[in-house]
Amino acid sequence: MEQLHAHEVLHMMEGNSYSEDSLKEAIIKRFGEKQTFYACSAEDMDIDELIMFLKARGKFMPANDGFTVDISKVCNH
């Protein structure tokens, strides 16, 4: 299975708010449980690693009772 770029998840998040658990469920529903992801500075991340990576990089911002993507922090390449 080919890795997907983390942008796929960030764009999926636009306009929606999540908890970490609901984000994981949404990623599994959309991309599958075994999907792996890469970004500019990391690769071969499973879903849990991806969520931790995005959170650590400040890609999320508070929304409702959870968080959403901070679209201003998504690189465009």
N, C-alpha and C positions, 0 to 999 in steps of 0.2 A: 504494500500500500504506500502510495506516495504521500509525503508530508504536505500539510497545508500551511500557508503563512498565517501567522497570528492575526493579520488584518481581517481574515475571513470571520473570525469570532468577534472582533471589535465592530465590524460593520453589521453583523447580526444583532449586536447589542443596541444599536442606535434606536432611540425612541422607547426603549424598554428599561425597566429597573429590575434588579436581581439581588438575591442573597447569594453567597458562594454556592450553597446547595442548589438553588434554582438555576444558577448559571451552568453548573455542571450538568444538570438534567437537560437543559436546553442544548448544550453542546453535544451531548450524547444523542439526543433526538435528531439533531440536524446533521451531524457528521459521523456518528457511530462511536461506540464505546472504545474501539481499538485505534481510532485515528490519532496520529501524532502530528505535532506542529513545530514550526521553526519561526525564528524572528531574526532580526539583524545580528544579534549577539548570542543566540542560543539555537539549538536544534534538537530534534528527537525528543521533544517534550510530550509527556502524556497530558491528559486533561488537568489533573491536579497540579502538575508542574507548570503548565501554561497559566492557570489562574494565579498561582503564586508569583510567577514571573511578571504578569501584567500588573498585578497589584503592587509589587515592589517597584515597578517602573513608573508608577503614578498614572496609569492609564484609566483609572476609575475615579469617579467623583460621586459624592452622595446624591441620592435621589429617593424620594419617598421613604420607605423603610429599609432601603438597601443602597445600591449604587448603580450607576450606568457608565457608559464609556464617556471619557472626556475626549471628544472628537478633535479638539485642538491639539491633542498629544499623539495623534495617529500620523506616522510618517507616510508620505505618498510616493512610494516607488514600486 
